[in-house]
Amino acid sequence: MTVSDDARKFYAKLMAAHARSADPRIEEAFASVPREAFLGPGPWTVFAGDG
């Protein structure tokens, strides 16, 4: 498992919890899609919290 895989799984759990989803497919979908493949080259600006 790579660091990206770990980050993807963490993000998936976070999104499913935030959505209060009881459907495990939501978490599985977020965990399986490599969203970083859809971004341009880094470095990227990351915003968290209240912005």
Residue pairs with C-beta under 8 A, 6 or more apart in sequence:
4 34
4 36
8 30
8 31
8 32
8 33
8 34
8 35
9 31
11 30
11 31
12 27
12 28
12 29
12 30
12 31
13 27
15 26
15 27
15 30
16 26
16 27
16 30
19 26
21 27
